[in-house]
Amino acid sequence: MKTSPSMLFLTIGGLLVLGTLANAGGNPVRSPQAVVVGDDAVVVLDRTAAELVRLDRNLKPAGRTLLTGDPCAVTIAPGKPLAYVAERTANRIAVVDLQQDRVIRRVSIDGGAWPVSLAVDRDGRWLYVGTAFPAKLFIYRLGADGTDLEPLLAVPVLRWPADLAIGPDGVTVAVANQLPVRLEGVTGPTAAVSLVSFNPSDPGRWHRSDIPLPPGSSGLRGVAFSPDGHYVYAVHGLGRVRSPITQLERGWVNTNALSIIDTVSRRRVATVLLDDLYRGAADPADVVCSPDGSRLWVALAGSHELVRINIADLHRLLQGSVPGWLERIEDSMQANIWVRLRDNPSLVRLLENDLAALRLARVKLRLPAGGFGPRALAISSDGATVYVANYFSGSLTAISTADPTRKRTVLLGPMAEPDAVRRGALIFHDARRSFQHWHSCATCHQHGGRVDGLSWDFVADGLGNPKDTVSLIGLAETEPMNRRATVANAYDCVRNGLFSTNLKPVERRVVDDLFAYLAALRPEPSPLPLVDPKLAEPARRGKQLFEGKAGCAGCHSGPYLTDGKMHNVGTGSGHWEEADGRYDTPSLRELYRTAPYLHDGRAWTLREVLTTFNRRQRHGHVERLSAAELDDLIAYLLSL
Amino acid sequence: MVVLKQALRAVLLQLLLVANLVSDPAGAAAGEVDQVPIEEVVFAVRKPGPDGHWYANFGYYCEGPSRVAYTEGSQLCRLNLRTGKLTVLLHDPRGTIRDPQLSYDGKRILFSYRPGNSMYFHLYEINIDGTGLRQITDGPYDDIEPTYVPDGGIVFCSSRSRRWVKCWLVQVATLYRVERDGSGLMPLSAANATENTPWVLPDGRILYTRWEYVDRSQVHYHHLWVMNPDGTGQMVLYGNLYPGTVMIDAKPIPGSDKIVAIFSPGHGRREHQGAVTIVDPTLGPDVPAAARRITQSVDYRDPYPLSDRLFLVARGPVLELLDDAGNGRELYRLPKTLVEKGMWLHEPRPVRPRPVEPVIPHRIDPSKATGRVVLLNVYAGRNMAGIRPGEIKKLLILETLPKPINYTGGMDPLTYGGSFSLERVVGTVPVEPDGSAYFELPALRSFFFVALDENDMAVKRMQSFMSVQPGEVTSCFGCHEKRNETASPDIGPVMALQRPPSKIKPIEGVPDVLDFPRDVQPILDRHCVACHDYEPTAKGGPYAGGVVLTGDHGPMFSHSYYTLTVRRLFSDGRDLPRSEYPPRAIGSSASRLLKMVDGSHHGARLNRHEFTVLRLWIETGATYPGTYAALGTGMIGGYHENRQYNTDWNWPTTRAGAAVMRNRCASCHTGPRQLPTALSDERNVSFWRPSLDDPRLKYSRHIVFNLSRPDKSLLLLAPLSRDAGGLELCRKLTPDGRPTTAPATVFTSRDDPDYQTLLRMVQAGKAFLAKIKRFDMPGFMPRPEYLREMQRYGVLPPDWKPGQPVDPYKLDQAYWRKLWYRPRRLP
């Protein structure tokens, strides 16, 4: 991988300067999670240091605002020195005065928990907030000075709205639903973009279209509008879930994609792959469009790179306009894909599986991001600079769009030395740890070790019997590992993850650091009872049923609600490699966020687990429960 | 102070984190060939191989150890480019040194060396100061072209695979690996044709050259492949569809996705010479535009990339520095004394450390005899239009079999312009209705597949091969899916994975390697020769339709075999630079013969077994003999090193016959109708790639001479009147040379002395054939070279003496079996 020596110099230089000045013992871990560009400031959200850092025109840190509650998203009011921050675990929006560098207001979200995305339309009229539980898009009318947030409406969306983009009309929003759901007419679980529009003069009427991405899509974390509003660009992972995991080459397991959605027809018109034939473009985390609509910039959090797409050229190709030099390039003794597409537009779906198409068309450029774990991008209003928030480097890189080899990286402030947990976090999110960089651990275990909502067919427990991705929370406390208990203990599981999933051999220190990171992960209590306090009582009743006549606590016992044994609960698929139908009892912590359920992910709701897939009552004595009791039990389960 | 220390520690940590991002420091600045960014190089000095084939530079020729392909006199040198000082690290005036490579730390050199008192090349290591020479491999085999691999082992090419080049006279070397201490030697490849110049890619895989030809041209497919260092995941990197070019000595260019290689035109040149070419494999394996040739001249060898703009390269006795526009500057030239001896400079490598590529862990299980293959959807792929979902019911699994010895560049007498190999029928595995299949394949053997329909007829045929490592599990998407595509996400649960992997089901009652005279001729005798003979029977004939299907011997083939071939009664890939055919375009489905045996052709109806034999004979390359012992035997005017031998030009009987033909035949038999004037006379028809449209084929030596029943030679029957017992085939010509329907009886009686002369010409051929014996004649003995190699391979016991009887069919099978992988218990 190439980089400019200047980046290296600046990093070391910056460290030396800051290191000598600061109190090395008390420095925070710095993790830029988001970045926005204001009129004369660049504002970076440092998640782990829990502060909003305002950088001046020279990219010097000029002001800091302390935040609380795992701040994870920020947006800026156009034309005003105001920023809005999502304080996730506090279920609040913090309004920050950027001139005074302090929070002047905190607004609690009523009816939704865990705000994870924010956006303001370019006229500053509406603040959009995406919450994770339940998955909703809240729309606030902003007062004249921008500090007043008047709740207008809440539109249900699909699942974990990780990013929002607002169209030029100000009232059409593209929502990136990060995790897959089951959608009608789609052959398997997949993530989808929701296009929501509302009528300000009649806010009760809103419209939502869910546009599915190709089956196997997950990790949808970035959406952007074209400047004219005609298209929405979404970047996401595209898992090849139907293929057994026999090799990583040629994107056999995970690929990484850009999907183009036509907002007029509300259809996905094309999906192209960002990867190269021999090297993945792992974990696309954000996308921005240049103001003139000609370029997209995508942040690859796993590969530590950016991808620049000449989107205007790509649109022309998709519309069948193929330049002469490209027309002449033959592939496999026939016309290449772009020519074939021109002659037969129905072939557009072939692009979803083509790892060379963008290279052939010369519309793709990969370049170093300037740091590790680039998670967020912002582009200046003149389109001259792209800003990259590098999560694991604690830095912001400014890249010249005219000449992407010219860049500057600045550190947000003095940083703590990375300890084992932090080093493990980087390893977990680092796709260079996998063969040809197709994915990182975080690709499947999103949101800090949890799930991707997909089922995968690993070789270790046989072929043809896919398993729903398991959450890694409580790894050390819930041995043995994997649905068929193929690994005895957590440490081996971590080592195997590096070995068999990523095809890299094991260095002791790497395993130790990764293990330290995973062991430090803690379950987050369900936010659902906070959203709806009326759920507290049913949950309490449900707990009694759980421990009583429903018979759940027999196997789902202990602090993580698993006895660590294998049982046959009547969910066997009949596959010859699992003829005994027994599966390792999973932990029930965080059920609210780990759908789908059961060993092969066949159940999308807990109700299905207990009813549809429990006909023989081997998975809880549900027939003994009344309808209200079943609701209570489910309320309890969702509160774990 | 404490703060400073802590800051420094933080710096070091950041350095560790950042380390991977820094590119190779020798990735030079702009392509100025005036700047030489390296201080020292090592290279080998030796004479080029004796033979124009790039691979003919080790081991002995088929004749035996008296004729070798290596040269004598060699040095391993280290040159300081700044001072010009040359240090000879190793010098052997009768030995041969080749293929040096620096260790990752730049302190040792790995190379291949044949000491002067030995026939064999082995792997050695030496320190860069010339001390510590250490031998790594040994044994009666040649080990060449080694490369260190990141896990501490060495991958190299070796003739331990015990097989011969299928279309030349020298031995094959294929990929092996060994640990640095010489232990753990194991094959990575089951290839039957030569592999070359492995080198490690930045992602840890091995890049190498693989030559192959399964039912297609032997001189067109030698391109770039990759595999993991444990031999799994063998797949094409660049090439294998577009014919032509030897792509060899390929190496990754540091700091880029590209590769530099030598592209040798056509079927290559002596010693890997060709044009320096840069390849961008990210565009896909079958994009010709992805290769950019940077030199005009095709005299270059061994490019070593210093950056994407600067390359070390060898040309004759010269070391050059080349830029990516093809501008070269001479850095060093061998001294005159060496040049005069014919010495060349080879394999220049910079002396410096280089980064270790990532290690790809081993995934094989040596205790298993098989690997598993998952085919996700046979219906996906290139050129599949017209196949209905569900049409494919089975995969026919065939094995392409290695040759223990070979004597010439053509395929005679295995086929006439067709396959160079025997192919074994291994059996079938089922394909599920969704197009999926899941089956076990024996490890480390070369297999290929034919997709069969419900009637066991061929829908698509693979013209390449694959092999799996023990315990390997691999999957592929379709039947020749485009290689820059990945698996579609849009398929249902894979049906074939819902059950255990299929074991290959052998085909009952049919030999696994078919032999035309033994297995096919009896079928023709039963159902066809009643009409298609030289004599009439109650059913019909003689010479019905101008077609002869008897087993009479011609000088090289049987008449039936020749006829079936040139009359296109079966369809195969021939020896053409063409593959990736549309469905049902070659093989059983496209073979006319199989459509004529269901009763529709004059009542000829084969039973099920007979049909299966015919079908499988066609699918396995439609060969004449079913044993490689037939090579180089039983032919008049067969070929050795592409020149005919056992020729009859000087036989008195032939000369007399030629004179008769001049007097009695030549006036009409002009142009394409010219008759062969000797049993050996090809009349300029290519012996290895005859066009089946060639009008001369009708008068070929292979059909006009009957060495089993000389009086039934067309040469004699055609001009003989019916009354005299002939076929009266000759026709009078119009003044401008076109045949009329009026017969021209040249001989009205067998007593015509000219007739008798011609008869004696053929009888002499019969007598000669009886002496030299063809494989299908009692008392046949394989050639001594074949028996010599069988003994060397351990197939014939050491105490076997020439003259003791052998069964060549059994010997072949024992030879192939000896090459099979034997599962090992892990210690």
Interface residues (C-beta under 8 A of the other chain):
Chain A: M1 K2 T3 P5 M7 L8 T11 I12 L15 L16 L18 G19 T20 A22 N23 A24 G25 T187 G188 P214 P215 G216 L238 G239 R240 V241 R242 S243 P244 T246 Q247 E249 R250 G251 W252 T255 L273 D276 L277 Y278 R279 H304 R328 I329 E330 D331 S332 M333 Q334 N336 R349 L350 E352 N353 D354 L355 A356 A357 R359 L360 P368 F372 M415 E417 P418 L426 R432 F435 Q436 D457 V459 L463 G464 N465 F499 L503 K504 P505 H575 W576
Chain B: V2 V3 L4 Q6 A7 L8 R9 A10 V11 L13 Q14 L15 L17 V18 N20 L21 V22 S23 D151 D203 G204 G233 M235 L241 Y242 G255 D257 D280 P281 T282 L283 G284 D286 V287 P288 A289 P358 V359 I360 P361 R363 R372 V374 L376 R382 Y438 V473 T474 S475 F477 K482 R483 N484 E485 T486 A487 S488 P489 D490 I491 G492 P493 V494 A496 L497 Q498 R499 P500 E580
